[in-house]
Amino acid sequence: MNKLVNKLWLALLSIGPGLFCIGYTIGTGSVTSMIKSGSQYGMQLLWVLFLSAFFAWVLMEAYGRYAAVTGETAIHSFKNRLKFGRFWAILAVVGVVMGQWSSLSGIIGLTSHALYEVMRLFIPGLNENNYWAVLIIAMAILIFIYMLLLVGRYSFFEKLLVVFVTIMGVSFVVSMFIELPAPGTIVKGFIPTVPVGGELMVAAFVGTTMAAPTFVVRPLIVKEKGWNKETLKAQSRDALWAAVLMFLISACIMVVATGVLFGSGKVVNRVLDMVYVLEPLAGKFAVALFMFGAMSAGLSSAIPIIMVLPLLVGDYKQGVMDVRSKSFRILTGVACVVGLMVPVLGTNPIMAQVATQIASVFILPVVIGGIIVLINRTSLMGENKAGVGMNAGLAMAFIFSLVISYTGILGLINYLGG
């Protein structure tokens, strides 16, 4: 048994950069979007999730290959290799950080609410709404994460994410078997259709799965991992496994919501709904298992998000990952303060998460366009420049991002107009 556990641990560590990608991608924002979609539309948007994961794989492969071959990072290359490079680099940094910081606040709000609701499952005497208890839980979560970040070693962060991502994955996969929908329902989810009023959820799906920071941070992590031209296969394997796990874990969450909630007429609009709608069918311990997965998703996502600004600032200035400097400690501390916004204001964390996932879509065309230019330069990539297949994938991803951005705008107009 020990040998099996050790082999599994080493296998997970071998896809270290992919774990960071999963951390950026599958957080409570993803959990929220998948549950809300499953409760409202069943499996109808599974095709959007599949396409998003597929294009995420293409982009992770492109950014990872660029870093392994050139030894250069994304934002530093934007600044020095593209026309009007400083503008594009700053736009990418500002767009990614604003989206991630607003998402962080929703993540902490949702995670602290979820933890409080799990406590209420087993301590019925607790009040239904307790502002101060939720705020104290949120502060404790952020202090815990900040103390972990002070360790200042990438290898430590990687091991930490292995733990959280594993707990998250196991929790959601086990939860999926609570009440499986009919296989035909799942298969029909791959047929492209957009349900009435589903435009916002389509944009949210893409925003959470094709997450811009996943791609711009990847070269930093590939460089830190020491991968180069000789280890291109390891880089490619890592990108593929990350995309596969993104799709499978997210799909499991949608399946749970579809099997338990869809058709009941109960739609998830609050954290309270996520807990007590599930409880009569799943039981307290099954719900606790699912919410434990959601909390692990929050922690696995919050760690790289809190790191995103100092990582991108270090990338812009020097093209290196900086996790030991004074500026790293200061900027991660500022991010932790920003993360308290939703808990302090008492905002609905479900809607905050969906809104931030939609906002993340609009920086995608910049991130995709930049790598298309860079990975096709023979002077940089040599024989490893993008071929027909990768260029086709990148072109489709670019078009897909534009369509989804337009869809997101229409959805926001309809939502605000309604």
N, C-alpha and C positions, 0 to 999 in steps of 0.2 A: 504493500500500500504506500509506504514512504517513497519507494522508487517511482511509483506512478505519479504521486503528488509532485515530486521533484521534476519529473519530466514535463508535467503540465506547466509548472511554474517557469521552467526554462523556455518552454514553447511560447508562453505569454510574453516573457521578457524579450524574446527574439523579435516581437512586433512592437517594440517600444514606441517608435514614432506613431504607429497606428493607434496606440492607446491614447496618445494626446489628441489625435483626430477624433476618436470616439468620445473623448472627454468634451471637446468643443461641440460635438454634434449631438450626442444623446445626453441631454440634461433634463431638468424638469420642464423646460420649454418644449422639448420633443415629446416627453411623456404627456404633457398637457394637450398638445396638438393632436396626438394620436388618440387619447381618450375622448376628447371632445368630438373629434371626427368620427370615431367608432360609435359613440353614443348617438350622434345625429344622423350619420350617413352609412353606417355599417362599414363594409369593406369597399365601398364604391371608389375611394381615393387611393386604393393600394397601388394602382398603376403610377400615380404621381410619386409615391414613395420609391417605387422600383426605379423609375427614370432618374429621380434625384440621387439615389444611391449609385446608379450606373455612372452618371456624369461626375459624381464626387470621386469615384474610382479613377476616371480619366484625368481629372484635375490633380488628384494626389500623385498619380503616376507621372504626370507632366512636371509638376513642381519638384517631386522627389528626384526624377531623372536629371533635371536641370542642376539641382544642387550637387548630386553625386558626381556629375561629369565636370562641372565648372568649379566647384568648391565655393560658389557664390550663393548669396541669400536673396530673397525675393525683393524686399523693400530697397535694399542697397542697390540691387540691379535695376530696379525701376528708376531710382534716382540717377544712376550713372550710365545706364545703357539705353534709355528711351528718350525720344525727343520730348522736350518740356518735362524731363524726368522728375525734377523736384516737385512740380505741381502734381503729377500722377502719384508720386510716392507719398506726399503729404495727404492727398485726397484719400488714398487707400488707408493710411494710418488713422486719419480722423474718422472715416466711415466705419472701419472695423471696430475701433475703440468705442465710439459712441453707441454702436449697435450692441457690443458686448457688455458695456457698463450698464446700459439700460436693461439688458437681459439679466445681468447679475442681480440687480435689485429684485426682479421678478422671481428669480431662482431662490434667493434667500427667503423672500416672502412666502413662496410656495412651500419650501422645505420646512420652514419653522411652523407654518400652519399645519402641514402634514404631520409633523412630529407631535404637535399638540393634540391633533385629532386622534392619533394612535393612542396617546395617553388617555384620552377620554373613553376610548373603547374599553379600557381595563379599569378606569377609575370613573365610574358614572357620575360621581358627585361633582366633578369639575364643571364649571360654567360653559355654556355653548360658545360664547364669544368672550375671550379674555385678552384684551389688547396688550396689557403689560406682560402677561405670561408669554405671548407670542414674540413680543419685542425682546424680552430677555433671552429666549431661545435663539433668536436671530443673532443677537450680540454674542452669545456663547459660541455659535457655529463659526462666526467670522473670526473671533479671537483664536479658536482652535486652528482654523485654516492658516491664519497669519503666523502663528507659532510654528506650524509645520514648514511654512515657506522660509522662515529664518534659517532653516538648515542649509539652504543655498547650494544644493547639489542636484543636478539633473537626474542622476541615477536613483536618488532617493525619491524624487517626484515620480519617476517611472514605476518604481516598485509600489508606491502609494496608489497610483492609478490602476495597477494590476489588481489590487485588493478591491477597490471600489467598483471597477468595471465588472469583475468576476461576480461579486455579490449582486450587482444590478442585473447582469445577464441571467444568472441562476434564478433569481427571484421572479423575473418576468416570464422566463420559460416555464417554470413550475406553475405560475399563476395562469398561464395560457390554458392549462388542462382543467381549469375549474369548470368551464362550460364552453366547449368548442362549438362554433357555428358550423352549419353544414358545409362540407367540402366544396359543394357547388357555389356557395356564397363567396368563398375565398377565391375560387377560380375566376368568377365573374368580376372580381375586383381588379383584374388585369386588363379589362376592357375599358378603354378611355371614355369616360363620361364625367361631366361636371354637374352635380346636383344643383338644383335651384338654391341660390344663396350660399353655395359652397366656394365661391371665388376667394374669399378671405382665407379659408382653410387650405386651399391649393397653394396660395402664396406662403402661408405659414409653414407648410410641409417643406417647401423648397428652401425657405429661409433657415429652417433648423437642420436640414440634411445636407444641402449644398452650402455649408457655412463658410463664408469668406476667410475667417481666421484659420480654419482648418488648413487652407491652402497656403496662405502667406507665411504662416509660422512653420509649416512643414520643412522647408529648406534649412531653417535654423536647427531643427531637431535632427534632421538627417546629417547635417554637418557635425553636430555634437556627438552623434552616434559613431562617427568615423567612417561612414559609408562613402565609397568613391566609385570610379569606373569599374574596378575589379569586383565590386559587390552590387552591381546593378540588379542582379537576380533577387538578392535579398530585399532590396528596395522595392522592387516590383511585387514580390510576394507579400510584403508588409502592406502595400497600398491595396492589393486585392482583398486580403483578409480583413482589413479595416472596413472596406466597403461592404463586404458580405455580412460582417457582424452588425454594422449599422442597420442594414436592411432587416436582418433576422430579428434583432432585439426590438426595433421599432414596430415591425409587423406583429410580433407577439403581443405588444401593448394594445395595438388596434384590435387584434383578435379577442383579447380579454374584454375590451369595452363593447365590441360587437356581440359577443356571446352572452354577456350579462346584461347590458343596458339597451342595445338597439332593439327597437320595437316595443319597449316598455313605456315609451312616451316621456321618459326621464332623461333630461339633458344636463350634462355637467356644466355648471356655471360658477360653482364655488368649490373650495377644497372640501367643505362639509359634504357636498353632494358625492364626491369621489369616495368618501368613506362609507357613509350610511346608506347609499343606494346599493353598494356592493354587499354590505354585511348580511342582509336577509338571505341572499343566495349563496354567498361564499363562506360565511361564518367569520367570527372575529379574528381567528388566527390566520386564515387565508387572506383576509383584508390586510392584516398587519404585515404579512409576508410581501404583499404587493406594494404597500406603502413603504416598507423597508427598502425595496428596490427603487422606488421613487426618490427616497432620501439619499440613497447611494448615488443615483443619477445626479442629484443636485450637488453632492460633494465632488463627484468626479468631474463635473462641469465647472463648478466654481473655482477649483484650483487653477486650471489653465486660463480661465477668464480673468482672474485677478492678476495673473502674470502677463497678460497680453500687452498692456501699455509699455512696461519696461522692456519686454522682449522686442517689440517693434521699434522703440526708441533706440535700443542698442543696435538693431538691424539697420536703421536709417543712418546712424552715425558711423558704425564700424563694421557692420555685417557679421556680428558675433552674438552669441547668447550670453547675456550678462545676468547672473543670478546671485552674485556675491557683493555687489557694490552698495554704497549708501543710497544711491538713486533708486535701486531696485527695492530696497526696504521702504523708502518714502512713497514711491508710486504704488506699490502694492498696498500700503497702509491707506492711501487716498482711495484706492479702489474699494477697500473694505468699508470705508465710511459711506461711499456712494451706494454700496450694497444694502445699506440700511434704509434707503429711501422708501421703498414699498412698505416695510414693516412700520416705519415711523409714521407715514401718512395714513396707514390703514387701508391702502388701496386694494381692490380685488386682485389677487395675484394671478388668477386664471386669465383674466382679460389683459393684464399687464404682460404676461408671457406671450400670448398670441400676438399682441401688438408689436412687441419687440422682434419676434420672429419674422413678421411681415416687413418691418423696417430693414432687416438684414438683407433682404433680397436686392435692394437697389444698388448696393456696392458691388454685386457679383459681376456685372458686365465689365467693370474696370479691372477686376482681379483676373478674369478670364482673358480679356483682350491683352493684358500685359504679358502673360505667359505665352500666348500665341506668337507674339512678336519675338520674344527671347528664345524660345525653344526651336525656332526655325532659322536661327542665325548660324550658318556654317562656321563662321569665325569663332563662335563660342562652343558649339556642340560637336562640330566635326561630323563623323559618321553616325553619331548618336542623336542627331537632330530629328525632329518629328517626321515620321513617314506618313503615308497616305491614310492609314488607319487612325493614327493619333490625331492628325489634322482634321479628319472627318468628325471624330469624337469631340474635339475642341470646338469646331464650328457649330455642331449641333448643340453643345452645351451653351455656347454664346447666344445662339438664337433662342434656345429654351429659356435662358435667363431674361432676355428681353421680353418674351411673351409673358413670362410669369410676373415680371415687373409691371407690365401693362395690366395683367389680370389683377394684381394687387391694388393698383390704383383704382380700377373699376370697383373692386370689392370695398375699398375704403370709402369711395364716393357713395355707393349704395348704402353702406353701413351708417355713414354720417347723415346721409339724406333721409334714412329711415328713422 
